[in-house]
């Protein structure tokens, strides 16, 4: 029996729940991102039931905390130019110096 699989790229976008002043972003902003990604990639998975918490050291004695939602899409290839442009749009919309977008190459049975 021959097993076939697809080569895919899994892309995750880590979006903050609030800005630097701790003001929660509007639900419409998250819906807009969800709709854009669904339209472009044909589907999306949103991890929003319980926000993930990110912690990192801004300085040796300072730990920064951020509550995030993870948006995940799958694509056949990684359009780096499109993602670089979209990343800048997200950073502007979410008032962030950096929005983390990560990807993995994987096989799907």
C-alpha positions as CSV (number, residue, x, y, z in Angstrom):
1,X,0.0,0.0,0.0
2,X,1.4,3.4,-1.0
3,X,0.8,6.3,1.4
4,X,0.5,9.7,-0.1
5,X,0.9,12.9,1.7
6,X,0.8,16.6,1.0
7,X,3.6,19.0,1.7
8,X,2.1,22.0,3.6
9,X,3.2,25.1,5.5
10,X,1.6,25.7,8.9
11,X,1.7,29.5,9.7
12,X,0.9,30.9,13.2
13,X,0.3,34.5,14.0
14,X,0.5,35.5,17.7
15,X,-1.8,38.5,18.2
16,X,-1.9,40.6,21.5
17,X,-5.3,41.1,23.3
18,X,-4.4,44.6,24.4
19,X,-2.1,47.6,23.6
20,X,0.7,49.0,25.7
21,X,-1.9,51.0,27.8
22,X,-3.6,47.7,28.6
23,X,-6.7,48.7,26.5
24,X,-8.4,45.7,24.9
25,X,-8.4,45.7,21.1
26,X,-11.9,45.7,19.6
27,X,-13.5,42.4,18.6
28,X,-14.0,43.9,15.1
29,X,-10.2,44.0,14.6
30,X,-9.9,40.3,15.4
31,X,-12.9,39.5,13.1
32,X,-11.3,41.5,10.3
33,X,-8.0,39.6,10.5
34,X,-9.9,36.3,10.7
35,X,-12.0,37.2,7.6
36,X,-8.9,38.3,5.7
37,X,-7.0,35.1,6.4
38,X,-10.0,32.9,5.7
39,X,-10.5,34.6,2.4
40,X,-6.9,34.2,1.4
41,X,-6.2,30.7,2.7
42,X,-9.7,29.1,2.6
43,X,-9.8,28.4,6.3
44,X,-8.4,29.3,9.7
45,X,-8.0,27.9,13.2
46,X,-8.3,30.4,16.1
47,X,-7.0,29.5,19.5
48,X,-9.0,32.0,21.6
49,X,-10.9,30.1,24.2
50,X,-8.3,30.8,26.9
51,X,-5.7,33.3,25.9
52,X,-2.1,32.1,25.8
53,X,0.3,34.0,28.0
54,X,3.7,35.0,26.7
55,X,6.5,35.9,29.1
56,X,9.9,37.2,28.1
57,X,12.8,39.1,29.7
58,X,12.9,42.7,28.5
59,X,15.8,43.3,30.8
60,X,17.6,41.1,33.2
61,X,15.3,42.2,36.1
62,X,12.1,42.8,34.1
63,X,9.7,40.2,32.9
64,X,7.1,41.3,30.4
65,X,3.7,39.5,30.1
66,X,1.4,39.5,27.2
67,X,-1.9,37.7,26.6
68,X,-2.3,36.5,23.1
69,X,-4.6,34.8,20.6
70,X,-3.1,32.5,18.0
71,X,-4.4,32.4,14.5
72,X,-3.3,29.5,12.3
73,X,-3.5,28.9,8.6
74,X,-2.1,26.3,6.2
75,X,-0.7,27.0,2.7
76,X,0.9,25.0,0.0
77,X,3.8,27.5,-0.1
78,X,5.2,30.4,1.8
79,X,4.8,33.8,0.0
80,X,7.4,35.7,2.0
81,X,6.7,39.0,0.3
82,X,3.0,38.8,1.1
83,X,3.7,37.8,4.7
84,X,6.2,40.6,5.2
85,X,3.7,43.1,4.0
86,X,0.8,41.6,6.0
87,X,3.1,41.5,9.1
88,X,3.7,45.3,8.8
89,X,-0.1,45.9,8.4
90,X,-0.8,43.9,11.6
91,X,1.9,45.7,13.5
92,X,0.3,49.0,12.6
93,X,-3.3,47.8,13.3
94,X,-2.3,46.3,16.7
95,X,0.1,49.1,17.6
96,X,3.0,46.7,18.1
97,X,6.8,47.0,17.4
98,X,6.7,43.3,16.5
99,X,4.0,40.8,15.7
100,X,5.4,37.3,15.8
101,X,4.6,35.1,12.8
102,X,6.1,31.6,12.7
103,X,5.9,28.7,10.3
104,X,6.7,25.0,10.0
105,X,7.0,22.9,6.9
106,X,5.1,19.6,7.4
107,X,3.5,16.7,5.7
108,X,-0.2,15.9,5.9
109,X,-1.5,12.4,5.5
